[in-house]
Amino acid sequence: MAATAVRYLRSVGAATAAPPGPVDPLPRPDLRAVGDDERLPVDPGEFRRVLGHFASGVTVVTAHDPQDPGGPAGFACQSFASLSLDPPLVVFMVARTSTTWPRIARAGAFCVNILGADQGALCRGFAVSGADKFDGVAYTPSPATGSPLLGGVPAWVDCRIQAVHTGGDHLIVVGRVAALGAAEEAGGGAEGPLLFHRGVFGRFGRG
């Protein structure tokens, strides 16, 4: 937990103690900034429009620190992916302005709830700010970390935070998988995944 906190503080630029030892004497290359006249800036609206053509799955990332007076935390997340098989790692991205992320960071663990095609309303509930996102939502503690495992999800991945890196206006959170499961193991998950494409929810059609 302490190591996770140190990694997070380093990732956001907080001062931490430098390790002892001599400075690398090898010459370092000069850093070079890209001039304003070397490339056209990317319009944020155009960036979103073009990247919206990439369809993604939809998840809800949850966490629970028993010492958090606000109870469990969670947010809707499209930027989730598998990262490594050995060791088993996954990754998600979260805005640096997120008010939910600091609560997940303090918990030191999270559960990725992969949503099914009929769970668009659940996703929308976790996409809002300033509300009790867990009001009326059924969940149980995940087996390894105790993070909220939402009822009816087709699959879930229970993780402990491995590392946090900066990525522009987002943070890149790497989780080490401690447990996972899928509904088809119990005969469920027949509706397929919830997908997001160009601002709307959809589902996977088997042709």
C-alpha atoms as one frame of an Amber mdcrd trajectory, in Angstrom:
protein
   0.000   0.000   0.000   2.809   2.394   0.919   4.670   1.534  -2.285   1.524
   2.238  -4.314   1.187   5.657  -2.683   4.811   6.512  -3.453   4.394   5.464
  -7.095   1.272   7.601  -7.386   2.926  10.658  -5.817   5.870  10.287  -8.178
   3.511   9.999 -11.164   1.840  13.335 -10.403   5.105  15.132  -9.801   5.165
  15.270  -5.997   8.566  15.558  -4.361   9.924  12.278  -3.039  13.287  11.372
  -1.583  15.922  10.690  -4.236  17.699   7.331  -3.967  21.340   7.516  -2.817
  24.134   7.064  -5.312  26.180   9.049  -7.836  24.664  10.860 -10.780  25.023
   9.047 -14.091  28.191  10.567 -15.650  27.224   9.624 -19.212  26.319  12.553
 -21.500  22.605  13.086 -21.901  20.983  14.205 -25.179  19.621  17.748 -25.339
  15.878  17.985 -24.883  14.127  19.606 -27.814  10.664  21.143 -27.780   8.477
  20.992 -30.881   8.008  24.459 -32.316   4.541  25.896 -32.884   5.273  26.173
 -36.609   6.297  22.524 -37.021   2.871  20.951 -36.812  -0.739  21.991 -36.673
  -2.466  21.683 -33.303  -5.149  19.008 -33.016  -8.599  20.406 -32.363 -10.088
  18.666 -29.280 -13.491  18.323 -30.935 -11.984  16.740 -34.019  -9.870  14.462
 -31.830 -12.990  13.174 -30.053 -14.933  12.840 -33.315 -12.296  10.766 -35.071
 -11.413   8.593 -32.067 -15.134   8.009 -31.532 -15.020   5.688 -34.547 -13.102
   3.208 -32.409 -15.688   1.013 -30.717 -14.904  -0.026 -27.166 -16.328  -2.155
 -24.428 -17.718  -0.519 -21.300 -16.785  -1.196 -17.690 -17.420   0.129 -14.219
 -14.307   0.351 -12.042 -15.125   0.038  -8.342 -13.218   0.135  -5.071 -13.902
   0.167  -1.352 -11.679   1.455   1.416 -13.315   0.459   4.736 -11.985   3.685
   6.251 -13.597   5.849   3.553 -16.646   7.552   5.126 -18.131   7.985   1.655
 -18.585   4.233   1.228 -17.740   2.429  -2.023 -16.482   4.325  -5.055 -16.869
   3.703  -8.765 -16.949   5.254 -12.215 -17.843   4.250 -15.779 -14.723   3.532
 -17.828 -14.252   2.768 -21.520 -10.456   2.949 -21.532  -9.768  -0.513 -20.133
  -7.578  -3.224 -21.664  -5.532  -6.298 -20.861  -1.820  -5.509 -20.645   0.232
  -8.603 -19.758  -0.274 -12.331 -19.401   2.793 -13.043 -17.264   2.395 -11.465
 -14.803  -1.354 -10.945 -15.303  -1.844  -7.188 -15.654  -4.664  -4.951 -16.845
  -4.787  -1.193 -17.381  -7.356   1.577 -17.302  -7.131   5.335 -17.812  -8.791
   7.973 -15.640  -8.884  11.762 -15.913  -6.526  13.541 -13.531  -9.487  15.735
 -12.523 -11.543  12.718 -11.405 -12.868  12.969  -7.852 -13.362   9.186  -7.718
  -9.771   8.259  -8.554  -8.212   9.492  -5.256 -10.619   7.210  -3.378  -9.609
   4.235  -5.530  -5.932   5.116  -5.029  -6.382   5.153  -1.260  -8.060   1.748
  -1.393  -5.053   0.389  -3.305  -7.252  -2.063  -5.214 -10.157  -2.144  -7.640
 -12.569  -4.407  -9.479 -13.275  -3.980 -13.189 -16.918  -4.878 -13.845 -17.337
  -5.635 -17.560 -20.876  -4.641 -18.552 -23.350  -6.608 -20.624 -25.466  -5.342
 -23.513 -28.504  -4.778 -21.269 -26.620  -2.684 -18.686 -26.584   0.723 -20.360
 -28.619   2.259 -17.541 -26.140   0.930 -14.989 -23.305   2.529 -16.938 -25.105
   5.884 -17.086 -25.622   5.777 -13.324 -21.889   5.468 -12.755 -21.083   8.179
 -15.310 -22.691  10.987 -13.277 -21.003  13.096 -10.608 -22.301  14.212  -7.243
 -24.763  11.381  -6.719 -24.894   8.116  -4.772 -23.881   5.854  -7.636 -24.540
   2.702  -5.607 -28.116   3.614  -4.676 -30.258   0.614  -5.591 -27.292  -1.249
  -7.150 -26.769  -4.842  -6.006 -23.179  -5.861  -5.344 -21.062  -8.224  -3.294
 -17.417  -7.979  -2.156 -14.993  -9.311  -4.757 -13.100 -12.378  -3.506  -9.556
 -10.997  -3.407  -9.797  -7.286  -2.587 -13.346  -6.778  -1.325 -14.073  -4.224
  -4.049 -17.730  -4.048  -5.164 -18.591  -6.769  -7.671 -21.777  -5.571  -9.357
 -24.661  -7.968  -9.750 -25.379  -9.378 -13.199 -22.135  -8.392 -14.932 -20.897
 -10.877 -17.547 -17.298 -10.750 -16.290 -15.122  -9.135 -13.648 -11.425  -8.664
 -12.893 -10.278  -8.126  -9.289  -6.957  -6.255  -9.006  -4.445  -4.589  -6.758
  -2.796  -1.392  -7.983   0.639  -2.176  -9.428   1.698   1.210 -10.824   0.367
   4.617 -11.858   1.822   6.637 -14.749   0.994  10.061 -16.155  -0.418  10.336
 -19.666  -1.228  13.944 -20.494  -4.494  14.910 -18.807  -5.080  11.287 -17.714
  -3.466   8.757 -15.409  -2.576   5.258 -16.604  -3.391   2.790 -13.836  -1.865
  -0.685 -13.996  -3.500  -3.402 -11.920  -2.173  -6.844 -11.027  -4.949  -9.406
 -11.353  -5.714 -11.259  -8.121  -8.950 -12.996  -9.190 -11.372 -12.971 -12.110
 -14.439 -14.714 -13.448 -17.082 -14.779 -16.200 -20.819 -15.412 -16.188 -20.731
 -18.011 -18.968 -19.067 -20.308 -16.486 -22.473 -20.420 -14.798 -24.465 -20.456
 -18.044 -24.991 -16.675 -18.256 -23.671 -13.808 -20.360 -25.878 -14.675 -23.342
 -26.673 -11.049 -24.211 -23.081 -10.230 -25.162 -21.077  -7.111 -24.271 -22.160
  -3.496 -23.974 -20.352  -1.470 -26.650 -19.832   2.269 -27.101 -19.397   3.799
 -30.551 -19.675   7.423 -31.688 -21.503   8.533 -28.565 -24.113   5.756 -28.368
 -24.412   2.327 -26.789 -24.738  -0.754 -28.945 -24.325  -4.486 -28.884 -22.345
  -7.110 -30.739 -24.296  -8.854 -33.494 -23.377 -12.398 -34.406 -23.857 -12.762
 -38.145
